[in-house]
Amino acid sequence: MEAFFVSTAIVALAEMGDKTQLLSLVLAARFRKPWPIVLGIFVATLANHALAGAVGAWVTQLLGPQLLRWVLGASFIAMALWMLIPDKLDDDEGGGDAPRWGVFGTTVLAFFLAEMGDKTQIATVMLAAQYSAWAWVVMGTTVGMMLANAPVVWLGERITRRVPIRAVHVVSAVIFLGLGVLALWAPN
């Protein structure tokens, strides 16, 4: 259960102000159909994080415990630094009113692709490697993504104006730094 709770908290915090959260806002403003957008976010996140968790589980078998500890520690510290760099939405979402694959399909595709190499996907790989609990980590990271993105779809800009994104990024960075230091210097 620790893997689930830690994964949920880390990803929910890491997702604040992330490009996929901005993508949630863009999709909500563009299509104004919250249910297919939220369901699309869920499906894309589950698929993406299941793959990322599998990579994390595979890495634990590939590396020895000592090397894995150093890789995880350095990765968490690098993630702490990355958290301090704000994201911007890279893609221009211009186009016609009716999406080619519908609101759900467009959301699934956009989210799956936006998560490739994203902070939360990399965090999922690292958490799956650290906890060796693939299912709990994937469930936790998926819940964390939903906690961060579903309210944005329904409440939009009202939330983003009230949440101090910079403070959330700093808190996330401190958590990742703590996990990195713990991984490097905690006794086995």
Summary of the structure (lengths in Angstrom):
residues: 188
radius of gyration: 16.6
end to end distance: 20.0
largest distance: 56.9
contacts: 649
relative contact order: 0.26
helix: 80%
strand: 0%
